[in-house]
Structure formats: structure tokens, C-alpha cells
Amino acid sequence: MKLTALVKSPGRKRGVAGRELDLPGMPRTLRELIEQIVRLMVSEYEERRTGDDLLRALTEQQIDSGAEDGKVGFKAIYGEQPADEDSAVAAALLGFEDGLYRVFVRQEEVTGLDVPLTLADGDEVVFMRFTMLAGGLWGR
């Protein structure tokens, strides 16, 4: 199944480009959707981590895009520790339960992990990230 995933953050000025994901199956719930996306991302991370890129070059578009974000780089991975898929899935699910991000499918918010989803090929899924406020109020 092919979906377009977007990640948005409040207050971010730059537009967000969608990324097409090719999921292995048809997720029936938000829990399954998050799990499939996280496993796909971990797999891609592992391919980059173990890949043999002896010569990398950035295109002008990558440099311009990075400059807009405030960080230009090769996306090099320096860690030798492989990613743990199960831990990554658990962290993503916990993040949703803790309200660190919300998910919208066809501009409708999905409010629960086990709510049935009806997805179609080419649907757009938006992940809206939230940031925690820092300050001294928590200790008072």
C-alpha cells in the first residue's frame, strides 16, 4: 500500500514536503499504521548505517533545503549500535499516547490507537508533532 506521509510542527515556517511510503500491508488500525511506518524507517536507517557510501555529494537543492532548515549535512550515521525495531515501535506508540504528536488521515484526526482505519492507496497521513514547553512551572 502506498501512502504519502507528512510531518508538521507548529510554528515551523517552511512548508512540509510529503514522502511516499510503500507499506507491506493494509493497516487496519492506527497502531498497525504506526508500527508499519516505524519498522520501515528502522529498516531504511539500517540500510544507511551499514551502507558503503565512499563518495557522497550534496546537490544544490539539498544544500538549499538544508540551509532553510538551518542544517546542511550528509545525514551521516556515526553510531555502531543497530536500531531495535521493537523499542522504536514502543517509543512511537508511547509518544502518541502521551500526546507528543497527533495523526490525521484525509484531514480527519485519528484519536485512538485501536480505532479502525479505512485507508486507500495514495491517502495522505499527517503527523503533527508538538513540543514540550520548558520552564519552572513543573516543580511548583
C-alpha positions in Angstrom: 0.0 0.0 0.0 1.3 3.4 -0.9 0.7 6.4 1.4 2.0 10.0 1.5 3.3 10.9 4.9 3.8 14.5 6.1 5.4 15.6 9.4 4.3 19.1 10.6 5.4 21.1 13.6 3.6 24.1 14.9 5.5 27.3 14.4 7.6 26.0 11.6 7.6 28.4 8.7 8.9 26.2 6.0 6.4 24.1 4.0 6.5 20.4 4.6 7.1 18.0 1.7 5.3 14.7 1.6 7.1 11.5 1.4 5.7 8.5 -0.3 5.8 5.3 1.8 5.3 1.8 0.4 3.9 -0.2 3.3 4.0 -4.0 3.3 0.3 -4.4 4.1 -3.0 -2.7 4.7 -3.1 -1.3 8.3 -6.5 -1.8 9.9 -5.8 0.5 13.0 -3.6 3.4 13.8 -1.5 1.1 16.0 -0.8 -1.1 12.9 -0.1 2.0 10.7 2.4 3.4 13.2 4.1 0.0 13.6 4.5 -0.5 9.9 5.9 3.0 9.3 8.3 2.7 12.2 9.6 -0.7 11.0 10.0 0.8 7.5 12.0 3.7 8.9 14.2 1.5 11.0 14.9 -0.7 8.0 15.9 2.3 6.0 18.1 3.6 8.8 19.9 0.2 9.0 20.5 0.3 5.2 22.1 3.7 5.6 24.0 2.7 8.6 25.6 -0.4 7.1 25.8 1.0 3.5 29.1 1.6 1.8 28.9 5.2 0.6 32.6 6.1 -0.1 31.8 9.2 -2.0 28.9 11.4 -1.2 28.0 14.7 -2.7 25.1 17.1 -2.0 23.0 18.5 -4.8 22.4 22.2 -4.9 18.7 21.5 -4.0 19.8 19.5 -0.9 22.1 22.4 0.2 19.3 25.0 -0.3 16.8 22.8 1.6 19.3 22.3 4.4 20.1 26.0 4.6 16.4 26.7 5.0 16.2 24.2 7.9 19.3 25.6 9.4 21.4 22.4 9.0 23.3 21.3 5.9 24.8 17.8 6.2 25.3 14.4 4.7 22.9 12.6 7.1 25.9 10.5 8.2 25.2 7.9 10.9 28.1 7.5 13.3 26.6 5.0 15.7 27.6 1.4 15.5 24.7 0.1 17.5 21.9 -1.3 15.4 18.4 0.1 15.9 15.9 -2.1 17.9 12.6 -2.2 15.9 10.5 -3.3 18.9 11.9 -0.5 21.1 11.3 2.1 18.3 7.7 0.9 17.8 7.1 1.0 21.6 8.5 4.5 21.8 6.4 5.7 18.9 3.2 4.3 20.4 4.0 5.8 23.8 4.6 9.2 22.2 1.2 9.1 20.6 -0.4 8.0 23.9 1.4 10.8 25.7 0.2 13.4 23.2 3.6 14.2 21.7 2.0 14.0 18.2 -1.4 13.6 16.6 -2.3 11.8 13.4 -4.7 12.9 10.7 -5.9 10.8 7.8 -7.6 12.7 5.0 -7.7 15.7 7.3 -9.6 13.8 10.0 -7.9 13.3 13.3 -7.5 9.7 14.5 -8.0 9.8 18.2 -7.2 6.3 19.4 -4.6 3.6 18.6 -7.2 0.9 18.1 -9.8 2.9 16.1 -10.5 1.1 12.8 -8.9 2.9 9.8 -10.2 2.9 6.3 -7.2 3.7 4.1 -6.9 3.8 0.3 -3.8 3.7 -1.9 -2.4 7.3 -2.2 -4.0 8.6 1.0 -2.2 11.4 2.9 -1.3 10.9 6.5 -0.2 13.9 8.6 1.8 13.5 11.8 1.6 16.8 13.8 4.4 17.0 16.3 4.1 19.0 19.4 6.9 20.3 21.6 7.0 20.4 25.4 7.3 23.8 27.0 10.4 24.3 29.2 10.2 26.3 32.4 9.9 26.2 36.2 6.2 25.5 36.4 6.5 21.8 36.6 8.3 21.8 40.0 5.9 24.2 41.7 
